[in-house]
């Protein structure tokens, strides 16, 4: 479990902030933004049979820890640390999902300005 003071969390936020800063098109200052996050989680080996095929009993959804809200808190902190936004209170729309992935691990993030009402 990741705690707020966990060194892994601190290191991940710093790494994510650096990656976001490199990829970001520019600072969104005080503008409201929407964030879409897809967390790719590596499937455990126990989900596969001896032939390397996915077991029929393997879960389709990631229900393991850490909780999605913990992931999101770390991501929003990283977006703020990166300088893309001044404060995570600018996030007015948020969508997130944890999915199993066979070929990658990590998070895909999309940050969109929300200049007009929905």
N, C-alpha and C positions, 0 to 999 in steps of 0.2 A: 504494500500500500504506500502511495506517495503522500507525504505530509508537507505542509507549507514550508517547513524548514529542511526538508529532505534535500540532500546535496544533489541527488539525481534530478529533482524538480528544478532546482536553481540552475543547474547546468543545462537542462533541456530548454528552459525559458530563454537563457542567454543564447543558445544555439539557434532556437527558432526565431528570436528577435533579429539575429544577424542575417539569417536566410530571408526573412520577410523584408528587411531593409534593402537587401540586394535586389529583390524581385519587385518591390513596390514601385508603382509608377510615380508616386509623389506623395507628399504629406497631404492629408485630407483635413488638416487643421481642426476646426470646430464643426465640420459638416457631419450630419448623421450618416451612419453607414449600416449596411446589412452584411452579415457574415454567414457564409455557408462552409461547414467543415465536415469532411469525411475522414474518419479515422480507420485506417487499414491495419487490422490486427492479424498477425501470423497464426494460422491454424495450428493447434497442438498436434504432435505426431499421433497422439492417441485417437484422433478423428479419422485416421486412415487404417485400412486393413494391411495384412502382410504383403499384398500385391501392390500397395501404394494407392489403392482406390479409396475414395471417400466412403466411410461407413454409412449405411442407411440410417443408423441411429445418431449420426453426428448432428449437433445442433445447427440450425440455420442462422441464428442470431447470436451475437456476442453479448453474453450476460455476466461475464466475469469482471472483476475489479481491474483497474480503477473505474469508478462511476463516471458516466458521461459528463456530469457537472464538474467533476474535478479536472477532466481533460479540458473542458471549456474555460474554466477559470485560468488555467495555465496558458491557454492559447490567447485569451483576451489580454492577459498581462503581457505576453510576448508582443502582441500587436501594438500595445501602448509603449512598451520599452523600445520597440523598433522605430518609433517616431511617426508611424503612419497616421495615428490618431493621437490627440493630446490626452484623452481620458476614455476609459472603456464605457463610460456613461453615454458616449456617442453611438454605441451599438444599439439600434432601435429595432432590428430584426435579426433573428438568429435561428439557424437550422443546423442540426448536427445528427450524425449517425455513426455507429460503430459497425464495421463490416469485416467479415473474415476475408483474408486474401491469401492466395497461395504463392504469389510472386513478389509481393512488396509489403513493407511495413512503414507506417508513418501517417502523416496527415496531409490531406489536400485542403487548401484554404482559398476561398474566394471572398474578396472584400469589395463591395459595391457602394458608391455614394447613393444616398437615398434623398435626392433633392426634391422630389415631388411626392405628394401623398399617394398612398396606394389606392 
